[in-house]
Amino acid sequence: MPNLTKLPHELDDKEATCRAIIETPKGSRNKFSYDPECRLFKLGGLLPEGMLFPFDFGFIPSTLGEDGDPLDVIVLMDAPAHVGCLVEIRIIGIIVAKQTGRNGKTTRNDRLLAVAAHSYQHETITSVKHVSRALVSQVIEFFSSYNRQRGKRFKVTVTSGPKKALKLLKAGIRAEQKNQTS
C-alpha cells in the first residue's frame, strides 16, 4: 500500500476542491491515526464514555502543517465514512487554533472545514458562514474538551471562510514540497 500522506491532493483552486483521507469517522469514540511508517491506521486513543467525534476527521495528503503532520480537516458528510476512505471535498473554512502540549510548547494546529463533494445534506454550503454558529461552537468545544482530556490546551483564535482556508492549504502544500526537497 502506498504512503497515504504522499497521495496527490488534487487541489482545484477555482472550485476549492481537493482530496482527504478519513482517519476517524463521525460517531466514533476511537481516535485513529495514520502511521506513514507502517502504512496502517492505528488506534491512537479512546474518548470518554458519551463523547464522540462530531464529524469525519482526517487529513489532506501532500500537505504539511506547523505541527509536522499533514493538515487536519473536518468533513461534513451525510453519513460516516470508513477509516482510510479517500473523499473528494470542498473547502468551506478554517478554525485557526493554537495547541499547547503537556510540555508547555505551543504550536498552531488549525482545522480545515470541508463538505464532501458527494453530499445531499451539505451540497449548498460553500462557506463556514452557511453553517450554524451553534454547530461551529460545538465543534470548537469538542476539540477543546478532546485536548483537555489529553492534558493539552486548544485555543481558537479565529474562524474564517474558504479564502483564508485555501491560503493555508496552499502554504501546507508548499511546506510539504519544500520538506520533500530537503
C-alpha positions in Angstrom: 0.0 0.0 0.0 1.4 3.5 -0.8 2.1 6.1 1.9 -1.3 7.9 2.0 0.3 11.1 3.3 2.0 11.4 -0.1 -1.0 10.8 -2.4 -1.8 13.8 -4.7 -4.0 16.3 -3.0 -5.6 17.2 -6.4 -6.4 20.8 -5.3 -8.7 22.6 -7.8 -8.2 26.2 -6.6 -11.1 27.6 -8.6 -13.6 25.0 -7.2 -11.9 24.9 -3.8 -11.9 21.1 -4.0 -9.2 18.5 -3.1 -8.9 15.1 -1.6 -8.9 14.0 2.1 -8.2 10.8 3.9 -10.6 10.0 6.7 -8.8 8.8 9.9 -11.7 8.9 12.4 -15.3 8.5 11.3 -18.2 10.6 12.7 -19.7 9.0 15.7 -16.6 7.1 16.8 -15.1 7.0 20.3 -12.0 5.5 18.9 -9.4 8.1 17.6 -7.5 6.6 14.7 -4.2 8.0 13.3 -2.5 7.1 10.1 1.1 5.8 10.7 3.0 6.5 7.5 5.9 4.3 8.6 3.7 1.2 9.0 1.3 2.5 6.3 -1.6 1.4 8.6 -4.2 3.2 10.7 -3.6 2.7 14.4 -5.7 3.3 17.5 -4.4 6.5 18.9 -6.8 6.8 21.8 -10.3 6.4 23.2 -12.7 9.2 24.0 -14.5 9.1 27.3 -18.0 7.5 27.5 -20.6 9.7 25.9 -18.0 11.7 23.8 -18.0 11.0 20.1 -16.4 12.6 17.0 -19.0 15.0 15.7 -17.9 14.7 12.1 -15.5 12.7 10.0 -11.9 13.8 10.8 -8.8 13.3 8.6 -6.0 15.0 6.7 -5.2 16.4 3.3 -2.5 14.4 1.6 0.7 16.0 0.3 0.5 18.9 2.8 2.4 19.8 5.9 1.2 21.8 8.9 3.1 23.7 11.5 2.7 20.7 13.9 4.7 18.5 11.5 1.7 16.4 10.3 -0.5 16.8 7.2 -3.2 19.4 7.5 -6.2 18.3 9.5 -9.7 18.5 8.1 -13.2 18.1 9.5 -15.5 16.8 6.8 -19.3 17.3 6.9 -21.0 14.3 5.1 -24.4 12.8 5.1 -23.2 9.5 6.7 -19.9 8.5 8.4 -17.1 7.3 6.1 -14.8 4.4 7.0 -11.3 4.6 8.3 -8.9 5.2 5.4 -11.6 6.4 3.0 -10.4 8.7 0.2 -13.0 11.5 -0.1 -13.3 14.4 -2.5 -14.1 17.5 -0.5 -14.9 21.2 -1.0 -13.1 23.6 1.4 -15.5 25.9 3.2 -13.4 27.4 6.0 -10.9 27.1 8.8 -10.7 27.1 12.5 -7.3 28.7 13.4 -6.1 27.4 16.7 -3.1 27.1 18.9 -2.5 23.9 20.8 -0.3 23.7 23.9 1.1 20.3 24.8 1.8 18.8 28.2 5.4 20.1 27.8 4.1 23.7 27.6 5.1 24.1 23.9 2.5 25.9 21.8 2.1 25.3 18.0 -0.6 26.2 15.5 -2.9 23.3 14.9 -5.6 24.5 12.6 -8.6 22.5 11.4 -9.8 23.0 7.8 -13.5 22.7 7.4 -15.0 21.0 4.3 -18.0 19.3 2.9 -18.0 16.0 1.0 -18.4 16.6 -2.8 -21.0 13.8 -2.7 -23.4 15.2 -0.2 -27.1 15.9 -0.4 -27.4 17.4 3.1 -24.4 19.9 2.7 -24.3 20.4 -1.1 -25.2 24.1 -0.9 -22.6 25.0 1.7 -19.7 27.0 0.2 -18.6 28.9 3.3 -18.4 28.3 7.0 -20.9 31.3 7.2 -23.5 28.9 5.9 -23.0 26.6 8.9 -24.9 27.5 12.1 -22.9 29.3 14.7 -24.1 26.8 17.3 -22.7 23.9 15.3 -19.3 25.6 14.8 -19.3 26.4 18.5 -19.9 22.8 19.3 -17.1 21.6 17.1 -14.7 24.0 18.8 -15.9 22.8 22.2 -15.4 19.2 21.1 -11.7 19.9 20.2 -11.2 21.9 23.4 -12.6 19.0 25.5 -10.7 16.4 23.5 -7.4 18.1 24.1 -8.2 18.8 27.8 -8.7 15.0 28.2 -5.1 14.6 27.0 -3.6 17.2 29.2 -3.4 19.7 26.3 -5.0 23.1 25.6 -6.7 24.0 22.4 -7.4 27.7 21.9 -9.2 29.0 18.8 -8.0 32.4 17.6 -10.4 32.9 14.7 -12.8 31.1 12.4 -12.7 32.1 8.8 -14.1 31.3 5.3 -12.7 29.5 2.3 -10.3 32.2 1.1 -8.2 32.0 4.3 -8.6 28.2 4.3 -7.3 27.9 0.8 -4.4 30.2 1.6 -3.4 27.9 4.5 -3.9 24.8 2.3 -1.5 26.2 -0.4 1.0 27.1 2.3 0.8 23.5 3.6 1.3 22.2 0.0 4.4 24.4 -0.4 5.7 23.3 3.1 5.4 19.6 2.1 7.1 20.3 -1.3 10.0 22.1 0.5 10.2 19.2 3.0 10.5 16.7 0.2 13.4 18.6 -1.4 15.3 19.0 1.9 
